């Protein structure tokens, strides 16, 4: 199953089973060490969830005030 780690700077790292692309690394390879999920850099990540064949990232809304 995939494992996800969210840093205090909101960078997401993933490792584990990735046969179905659930690590978010644009690959279907499994990883034995944590790799940075660059596609989510700069996103407003609120929470992450991982399970057997899936992973989810909950993004928060960004509101710009003029």
C-alpha positions as CSV (number, residue, x, y, z in Angstrom):
1,X,0.0,0.0,0.0
2,X,1.2,3.6,-0.5
3,X,2.5,5.7,2.3
4,X,2.3,9.5,2.2
5,X,4.1,12.1,4.2
6,X,3.2,15.8,4.3
7,X,5.9,18.2,5.6
8,X,5.3,21.4,7.5
9,X,6.1,23.3,4.3
10,X,3.3,21.3,2.6
11,X,5.6,19.2,0.4
12,X,4.2,15.8,-0.2
13,X,6.4,12.7,-0.3
14,X,5.3,9.1,-1.2
15,X,6.6,5.6,-1.1
16,X,5.3,2.0,-1.2
17,X,3.2,0.2,-3.7
18,X,2.6,2.2,-6.9
19,X,1.4,-0.3,-9.5
20,X,-1.7,1.8,-10.3
21,X,0.0,5.2,-10.1
22,X,-1.3,6.0,-6.6
23,X,2.1,7.5,-5.5
24,X,1.5,10.5,-7.8
25,X,4.9,10.4,-9.4
26,X,3.7,9.9,-13.0
27,X,5.0,6.3,-12.8
28,X,3.6,2.9,-11.9
29,X,6.7,1.9,-10.1
30,X,6.8,1.0,-6.4
31,X,9.3,3.0,-4.3
32,X,11.1,1.7,-1.2
33,X,12.2,5.2,-0.2
34,X,10.2,8.4,-0.1
35,X,10.2,10.5,-3.2
36,X,8.9,14.1,-3.7
37,X,5.6,14.5,-5.5
38,X,6.6,17.5,-7.6
39,X,3.3,17.8,-9.4
40,X,1.7,19.0,-6.1
41,X,4.4,21.6,-5.2
42,X,2.9,24.9,-4.4
43,X,-0.6,23.5,-4.0
44,X,-2.6,24.3,-0.8
45,X,-2.6,20.7,0.6
46,X,-5.0,20.3,3.5
47,X,-4.8,16.6,4.1
48,X,-3.6,13.3,2.6
49,X,-5.1,9.8,2.6
50,X,-3.6,6.5,1.5
51,X,-5.1,3.0,1.1
52,X,-4.5,-0.3,-0.6
53,X,-4.9,0.9,-4.3
54,X,-5.4,4.6,-4.0
55,X,-4.3,7.8,-2.5
56,X,-6.1,11.1,-2.2
57,X,-4.9,14.7,-1.6
58,X,-7.4,17.2,-0.3
59,X,-6.6,20.7,-1.6
60,X,-7.9,23.8,0.1
61,X,-9.4,26.8,-1.7
62,X,-7.2,29.8,-2.4
63,X,-8.9,33.1,-2.4
64,X,-7.2,36.2,-3.6
65,X,-8.2,39.4,-2.1
66,X,-7.8,42.6,-4.2
